[in-house]
Amino acid sequence: MRGSLSGIVGTIAALATLHVQSSTGSQVAAKTPQYQLLPSLREQADIVDAWTEERKALIPGLLRKYGVDAWLMSQREYAEDTVFWALKPSTAFSARRRTTQLFLADPSPPGSPTSYSWIENTDLVWRELRAVLEVQQPARIAVDAHRELAFASGLHAGERDAIATALGDEWAAKFVVAPMLPIEVVAHMVPGRLEWYRKMMETSWAIIEEAFSEKIIVPGVTRSSDVEWWMREKIQALNYTTWFQPSVFIVGNDEFPGQAVDETVDDPHAPDRPINYGDLIHTDFGVSALGLNTDTQHLGYVLRPGETEADIPAGMLEGLKKVNRLQDIVKENMKIGLTGDEILMASRKQMQAEGIEGKIYCHATGEWGHSAGAVIGMTNLQDGVPVLGELPLLKNTYYSIELYAEHFVPEINQVLKFPQEEDVYWDEDAQSWEWVYGRQEKLLLVRSQEGKDSSYGAGEL
């Protein structure tokens, strides 16, 4: 396959400046996405730990917001509360012994610590914890024991029994489940993260752009799995990681994710076959670094020999434009405080009024690829999502606007699905959702050596 490992470690050349259409319709100059290198591991640890301290500083206010006086987390090594991973120092790779944390809303007397932590394998932890509780006298103690929400159910059943036994019935009776507390702690993205998240998104775009090019794809020879594994190797070469296996689909010939016979399967593995001239190709791809995760889906088209941008089937261009409109609809309906289901219903009503067929399945992202927060549809649940869809949309979070629109392509006499996924962040100043890096508004092109056209293939930046 062209574009082997030797190509990965080669020099990354800067490409020509492109003129692309912005979301406002004005012409702006933008460079092709470039690979963004990560700082040293020590620098990364310092950066992430500073973000974590900012997050911890928010906890007392969130305790008050959700009507609890204290928040108790406890876990054993390799049996961590889900929230542990969002609060740990960078140099901790798991809990140790029994790791117990107590956060307080309004410690007494004023100026007292707002949090306590223990790493202990004896009963000392319970004696000291009881002593703190006796002084602080919290009436409501949150524990992460929700039955349905992963980010609010991280307290293992055995550990809860151990806590209740050690503290006694008096304190166990004060335990309450406040699911939005851990969800908002995890979901909240402090402002400093955006700069690096944008760099990560640019890197993700750059990997996709190189993968969906004649550098990597030789029509009739390169298989979809070859591109998937090239993407994995590229991630590794750049010292990033990922949170899921990249997928490459040939749209129209392969079933699109979520459209297999079993509609409840979100990501069936792509059939592996050669990529050919005239194929519309799709990828679902993300990178991970600095405790952050991206999630992106883009489309490309394989030009036949001698073809240029002008030869792309008009129906495919219209399909991309239609899914861009669906992105706008969803983004406009993402009102803070509405539930995921309310946003879904409003978006579906509007898309139907505009004659758009498709599906919406958006989710929080950032700390995890599928992170804490309201879900806006699922591939098999377009009339509402139990529990997850009932959560309110929070500001100061990141979201993946994930969806597809259907469009008839007359040139091939077929209805195709045009999937897209782009991450957005909440802009507190503008009071709106904004694209982290941009969105795809033009198909990426795999060109033959004859008929190259370097003026096409960028998105909105």
N, C-alpha and C positions, 0 to 999 in steps of 0.2 A: 504494500500500500504506500502511496506517496504520502509524505508528511510523517515519516517515522520518527523515532526518538531523536535521531540526529537533527531533524528539523526543529524539534522542540527546544533544544538547547542552543540553537543558532541565535545570531544577533536579531533583536526585535527592531525592525526598521520602522521609522516614522512614515506614515502615509500622507497623501496630499490632503490639503484642507478642502472640505466639502461645503457646498451651500445646500442647506436643507430647510424645509418648510417648518417653521415653529408652530406651536399650538395656537398662537394668535394670528397666524397667517402671514406674518412678516418674514422676510428672508434674513437669516442670520448665518454667520460663519461658524463652523464647528469642525474640530479635528476628529478623525477616526478614533474610536476608543483605544486607549493605550493601556498596557499592562502596568499596574501600580505595585511596586515592590513593598514588601512588609519591612518594618524596622526589626532590629535584633530582638531575640526572645526576651532579653532583660528589659528592653524598652517597651515591648508589648505588655509585659507583666505590669510595669509601672502605669501604663495607659489604662489597662483594664481595671487595675486595683483602684485607681482614682475614680473611674466611673462607678465602681461598686460602692465606694464610700459615699458618693453623691446619692446613690439609690438608697443606701441604709439611712441616710439623713432624712429621707422622706417617710420612713416607716411610722414614727410617732404620729404624724399628721394623718396618715392613712388609717391607723388604729382608731383615732378619733372619728374620722369620716365614716367608718363602718361600725361604730358603736361598741367597740371592745376596749378593755383596759389593758390587756396583755395578749401576747402571741407567743405560744410555746411550740418549739420544734425540737424533736429529738430523733436521732437515727444511729444505727450501727454501721460499721464499715461495710461498704457495698450494698447497703440497704437504705439509701439516702432518701430523704424527703425531696420531691421534685424541686422545690424552691431552694434547696441547699446549693444547687449548681449556679444559681443566680446571685448568691451572697458570699460564696467562698472566696478566699484569696487565690490569686493565680497560681501560687506554688502548692496549693492543696489539690491532690488528684482524687481524693475520696474523703469521706468522713474517717475519723480514727476512733478506735475503741467505741465508746458511746459519746457522740458529739451532741450537746444539748444547748439550745439558744433560747433566751427569753427576751422579748422586746416589750417595753412599757410605753404607754401613751403619755402619762403625766406622772413621772416618778416623784416621790416625796422623800425628803424635803426638796424644794426647787434646787436644781443644780446636780441632783443625784444622777447616776448613770441611767441612760435610757435602754441599755441592753446589757446582758450578761451572757457569758458562754463558758462551757465546760467541755473538756476532753478528758474523760475519766472512765475507769473500768471497775470502780468500787462504789459503795453506797454513799460516798462523800458527795457525789453530785446531787443526790436526793436531799441530803441534810442541808446542803447550802441552798438549794433551790427552795426548799420549804422555808428556810430562814428569810430569803428575799420576799417570798409571797406573804409571809406573816407581817413583814414591815409594810409592804405596799398594798396589801389587801385588795387585789383586783376582784371586781364582782363578776366580770365576764372574761374568760380566758379562751382565746381562739386557738383551735387545733385544726390541722389540715386533714379532715376526715370526711370529706364530701363523697357521696356515693357515685357520682357521675362525672365530675369535673377533674381531669387529671392533675391540673395545676393546683387544685384545692384538696387533693386526696393523698398527699404524699406520706402521711403518717402511717406506718405499717401497723397492722392490727395487733401484732405481738408487742410492739413498742408502746402502743396506747395502753394495752393491758398492764405492761410493766410500769408505766407512769402512774396509772390510776392506783395500782397496788402500793407503789412506793409513797405517793403523796396522800393517799387515804381518801375516803368518800367525800369529806368536806370539800376538798379542792377539786376532785373529779366532777363533783356536781356543778362546778362553775364552768366546765368545758362547753364551748359553743362552736359551731361551724359558721364561719363568715367567709364564704367562698370568694367574694370579690376582693378581699384583702390580699391573699396570695396572688390572685390573678393580676391585680393592678401593680403589685410590687414587681412581678416578672415583666408585665407588658410595658411599663413606663420606660421610655428611652430618654436618658438624660441628653441635653443638647450637644455635648461634646462628641457623642457617638456618630453624629450625622456625617462629619467630614470623612471618617474612615469608612462608614457604610457606603458613601457615594464612591469612594475609591474602589471598594470591593465590587460595587455594581459595575463600575467602568471596566474592571478586570474581567468580570463575568461576560459583559458584552464583547470585550476584545477576544476572549476565548471562543465564543460562539461565532464571531465574525471570521476568525481564522479557520475554525472547523468547517464552516459552511462556505468554503472557497476552493478554487482550483489548486491551492497549495496542498490541500489534504484529500480532496475528493477527485478521483478519476472515474468518470461515469462508466458504468458497466463492470468496474473492477472493485472499487471501494464498497464495502458492505456497511450497513448501518451500524453494526457492532464495532467495526473498525473505527468509526468516528467517535462512538461512545468511549472506547478505551483510549483513543488519542486524547480526548478531553480529560479523562482521568489522569493520564500521564502529564498533561500540561499543567493541571492543578498541582500535581506533585512537584514538578520542576520549578514552579513559582513559590513553593513552600506554603501554599494554601492547603486546605483540606476541603471535604465536602460532606454533606449530610445525607446524600442519596446518590444512587448510581445514575449518571446522565442517561437520558433516553433519546434516541433518534427514530422518528417515525416517518414513513412515506405516506403523506396524507392522501386518502382516497383508496389506496391499495391496502394499507394496514388499518386496523381498527385504532381509532384515536383513544388515548387513556380515558377510562370512564365510560366507554361506549362498547365494551366487550359484551358478550352474552350475559355475563353477570354484572349488572349495573352497579353493584356495591363495591366492585374492585376499582379503586382509584387509579392504580398504576400497573396495569398488566404489562408484562415484558414485551417490548417491541419485537415483532417478527424480524428475523435477520435475513436481509436479502441485499443484493447489489443495488446501489443508487444509480438510476439511469437518467439519460437526457429527458427533459420535460417533467421531471418529478417535482412536486411541491413537498419540501421536507420540513420537518418540525423537530425542535428539541425542547426538552424540559431540563433545566440545568441550574445549578447553584454552587456557590463557593462559601467556605467557612473560614473565619479567622477572627481573632480578637473577641471571642465570645459572641460573634454575630454570624448570621446566615442569610444568604440571598436566595431568591427564587425567581427564575426568569423562563419564559417561553417565547421563542422567536421562530420565524418562518424563513425559508430560503427557496429559491427556484434554480433548477439546473438548466442553463441555456444549452440549446443544441449548437453544433458547430456552425459558425457564421452568424449566430444570433447576437443581438445586443438588447439593451433595455427596451427598445421599441418593440421587440418581439415577444415580450412577456404577455401571456393571454390577458386580455382586458378584464375578463371575469375574475381572475385571481387578484388583480389590483383592486377591483371593486370589493372583493371579499375582505381584503385587509382593511379597506376604508370602512367597511361596515362594522368590523369588530372594533376598530378604533372608536366608532360612534358608541358602541356598547360600553366600552371603557369609560367614555365621558358620562354616560347615563349613570353608571354605578358610582363613579367618583362624585358626581353631583348629588346623589342621594345618600351619601355616607355622612349623615348628620350626627354630630356628637350627642349621645344620650339615647338615640333610637336603638332598638334591639336589632340584632342581625336579621331576624325574620322581617321586621318592619322595613328595613332597607331592601331586603330581597323582594318583598311584595311591591314596594314602590318602583323598584327598578324593572321588575318583570312587567308591571302594568305599562310603564313608559315604553319599554322595548316592543311590547305587543302593539301599542298604539302606533309605533313607527314601522311596524311590519318586519321586525327583526326576529328571526328564529334562532334560538341558541340556549345556552345554559350559563348560570352564574355560580361560582363556587370559590368565594374569596375567604381569606383567613389572615389572622395576625401573623407576623413574622418578626425576625430580629434575633431575640435571645435563643429561640429555637426556630427551625424552618417553619414548622407549624406551631406557632407560639400561643401564649395565653391571650384570650380575648374572644369576642363574639365571632361566630362563624356566619358568613353570609352565603347560605346555600351550600349544598353538596351535589355531586353529579347525580346522585339517585334521590335527592330530596330538594325538589324545586318549589315546594309549597310550604316550606318551613323545616327547621332542624330542631328536634327536641333538645332541650337543655342548652346546648351550645348556641343555638340560634336565638335563645331567649335572653342572652346576656346583652348589656348595653355597650355601645361603641364608646371607647375611651379616647380622649385626646392624648397627645404626647406619646403616640405609639406608631409602629410601622405596620403596614398591611400589604399583602399581595393581592392585587386585583387580578383574579384568575377567572377565565371565562372563555367561551367560544361563540362565534356566530356562524350560522349556515348561509351559504350563498351558492346559487346555481352558476356554474361556469360553462357557458355555451360552447366554448372551444373544445371541451372534452365531453359535453353533454352529461354532466354529473354535478350533483349537489355535494359540495365539499364543506368540511368543518374548518374554520379558521381560528385556531386557538391562540391566545395571547396571555402572558402573565408578566406584570410589571409591579415593582414595589413602590409604594408611596409613603410619605411621612407627614405627620401633622405639623403644619407651620403655624405656630402660636401667634406670630405677628400678623400673618395674613388671615388667620382663622379659616384655613382651608387645607385640603390634602394636595400635596404636590408630588410630582414624580421625583424619585430619589436621583435618578440620572437622566431619564428620558423615557420615551416609548418608541417602539418600532412603527414607523410609518411608511417604510419602503422595504420590499423584500430583499434579503441578502441574495447575492447572485454567485452561483458557481459558473464561471466563464470557461469557455474553451480558449486555447491559446490564440486562435483567430477570433476576432470580434470582441476583444476585451473592451470594456467601457468602465473606466474608473470613476465616473461621475455619479455613480448610483449606489445605493445600498446602505445609507445611513438612516438613523431614526431622528426623532425630534430630540434636540439637546437643549 
